[in-house]
Amino acid sequence: MLDPAQELTSVAQAGAPPPELPPAAPRRRILPFERIGALMEVVLCSGFPTQILVVAGLTGMGMRPRDAAGEWSPGFIVAMSLIDMVLVLGLVFFFLRTHREPVGEFLLGQRRPAREVLLGLALIPGAFLLVVLVLGTILAIAPELHNVPVNPFGRMLQTPRDAAIFAVVVMLAGGVREEVQRAFIIRRFDQYLGGAAVGIVLFSAVFGLGHVDQGYAAAIATGLLGAAWGWVYWKRRSVIAPVVSHAGFNLVQLVKYVTLTLR
């Protein structure tokens, strides 16, 4: 007696048409209330509502974002960054659990963590190359966009202790929070709001605008860098490589600045 594979081969050799495959199941129609809910989740996890809440809470406690000289207060920035990180990550994980989406699958996907870590480390030089190319192009074409010669946050690094504190902040509130946040927003766009590519473009623009106080050129470079990390997440379906690359990029930048200034 022939097995099914041999039967199909015999039919094909006899000239008979092969059996038709069952049609693919149609994609489920997204309901309007699902899109509205996803949009609300994206807005809440964008960082703007939580930062407004944190700033209001800290100022209500007597803290001020700027000192008497008008410079950013290191203590305020550190507190705001870390508290906002906790709130954003809490919202992301809450919404994942509400939708019964496994947190581990969202964070790791089907990739081996060790390989993703190595990929993230390998992407750090590429991130610097992208920034150099973008800034170089901007300076050659539109130098007026380089309107902030000195990064305002760099002025907060006055001592090695400041550098050590900000090293933790840029890796956690920068590398971890921003990439988990970005991945969640891309995921929601992919599921409900027009596709992952739309989410990458829109959130990268918002991400760049969030750095406009560092200058227009820096905002453009940061937005493109965010788009690159978003694309890596979309293709890998794992946040590990973007987190490692982003955190490493921030840390190397901090070390470079400290090396040049705190001597």
N, C-alpha and C positions, 0 to 999 in steps of 0.2 A: 504494500500500500504506500503511495507517494505522500510525502509530507506537503504542507501548503506551498512551500517555496518551489518544490519540484512541479506541483500542479500548475502554478503560474507560469513556470518556464515552458511546460508542455503546451499550454494554451497559446503562449506567445509564438512558439515555433510553429504551431498549426495555423497561424495567421489570424486567429480570433482576437478581437480587441480586448485589452486587459480590463479587469474590473475597475469601475470608477471608485476613486477615493471619496469618503464622505466629505461633504462640504465643511469648510472651517466654520466654527461657531462665530456668529457676528458679535462685534464688540458691543458691550452693554451701553445703552444710551445714558449719558450723564444727565441727571435731573437738575433743574435750575437751583433748587435749594442746596444741592451738593456743591455746585460752583460757588454759590454765595458763602457757604460754610468754609470752603477751601480758601476763598479770598480773605475772609475774616481771619483765618488762621495765619495766612501769609502776612497780613498787616500786623497782627499781634506779635509775630515772631520776627518782624523786620528790624526790631531794635529801637524804633522811634517811640512807640508808646511806653516801652519799659524804661527807656532813658529819661523821658519826660517825668515818669513817676519817680524814678530814682533821684533825679535832680531836685524835684520838688521836696522829696523826703529829706535829702541831705541839707538843703538850704533851710528847711523848716527846723532842722536840728542845730542850725547855727553855722554850718560850714558854708564857705564861699568858694565859687569856682575860680576866682581870680584874687590875687593878692593886691596890696595897696599900689604896687607898681603896674598893675594891669596884666601881669603875667599869670599863666595858668598855675593853679595850686596843685602841687604834686599829690598831696594827701587826698584832695577832692577827686582828682582824676583816677587815682588808684582805687579809691572806695567805689566810685561810680562804675568803673570798668568791671570790677569783680562782682559787685552786686547785680549789675545788669547781666553779666554772664550767667549767674545762677538763675535769674528770672527767665532768660531766653531759653536756656537748656531745659529748665523745668517745664516751660510751655511746650517745647518741641516733644519731649518725652510724654507729657500729658496727652497731647493730641495724637501721638502714635498709639498710645494705649487705648485712647477712646475709640480709635478706628480698628483696634485689635491688630495692629501692625507690629510684628516682632521688632523690638529695639535692636537686637543683635543683627538681624538681617539688614536693617536700615544702616547700621554703622559699618558692618564688615562685609555685607554681601556674601558672595561665594568665593571670595579671594582668600589666599593664605596671608595672614597678617604680616609674617616676616618679609614676604616678597613685596607687600605694599609699603612697608617701612623703607626697604631698600629703594623702591621706586621713588618714594617721597624724597629721600636723600639725594637721589640722582637728579631730581627736578629742581633742586635749589640753585645750582649754577644756571640752569635755563631760565629761572625766574629773574635772576640778576641780569642776564643777557637781554631778556625782553625789556626790562626797565631801562637799561642803557640805550638800547636801540630806539625805544619810544621817546625818551627824553632827548636823545641826540637829534632825532628827526624833528621834534618840536622846536628845539633851540635853533635848528637850521632854517625851518620854515616860518615859525611864528614865535620868535624869542620873547615877545611881550606876554606870552602865557606863563613864562617863568617869573611870576610876580611876587613870590615869597622866597627870597634868597636863603633864609635860614629857617629850618624847620622849627616851629614854635614849641613843639614838645621836647626838642633837644635842649632847650634852656632849662628844663626841669632836672636835667642830669648834672648835678653840681658835685656829687661825692660818689665814691665807690658804692656806698650803701644805697644811694638812689638808683644806681645802675643795677644792683642786684635785685632790688624790688621790682624795677621795671622789666627786668629779664623774665621774671615770673609772670608779670602782667601781659607782656607781648606774646608769650607762648600760650598762656591759658585763655585770656580774653581775646587775643588776636587769633592765634593758630587754631585752638580748639573750638571756642565759641563761634567764631565767624564761619568756619568751614562746616560745622554741624548745622548752623543756621542756614547757610547757603544750600547745603545738600537737601535740607527739609523743604526749602522754598522751591528748589528745582523739582523735587519729587512731587509736590502738590501741583505745580504747573504741568508736569508730565501726566498726572492722573486726571486733572479736572479743568485746567485753565489754558489750554491751547498748545501744550507741548513743552518739553524740557528746553528746547532752543529759545523759546519766548522767555521762559523764566531766567535763563542764563543772561540774555541780553538786558532784560529789564532790571534784574537785581544787580548786575554789574554796573549799570548806569547809576543806580542808587548807591552802590558801594563806593563808586568813584566820587559822587557828590558828597558823601560823608567825609571825604578827605580834602574838601576844597579849601579848608583853612590852611592847608599846607601848600596851596598854590594850584593854579589851574593845570599846569603841566603835571604835577604830582597826582592830581585827581584823575587825569586821563590815563596816566600810566597805571595807577592803582586799579581803575576800572577794568582795564585790559588784563591786568594780572589776575583780578578776581574772575574774569571770564575764562581765563586759562585753567584756573583751579576748578571752576565749575564744570568745564568740559571734561577734565580728568575724572571728576566724580561721576558724571553722566555716563562716561564710557566704561568705568571700572565698577560702578555701583558699590563703591566702598569709600568711606571718608578718610581712611588711614593715610593714603598717599597725599591728598591735599592738606590734611592736618600737619603731617610731618614737614612737607615742603613749606607751608605758610609759617609754621612756628620756627623752622630753621632759618627761613629768609628773614623774619623779624629779628631773631637772635643775632644773626650775623651782622645785620644792619646796626644793631645796638652795640655790639662789640666793636665794630669799625668806628662808630661815632665816639665811643668811650676811649678807644685807643688814640684817636686824633686829638681829643679835647682834654681828657682828664690825665694829664701828665704831671 
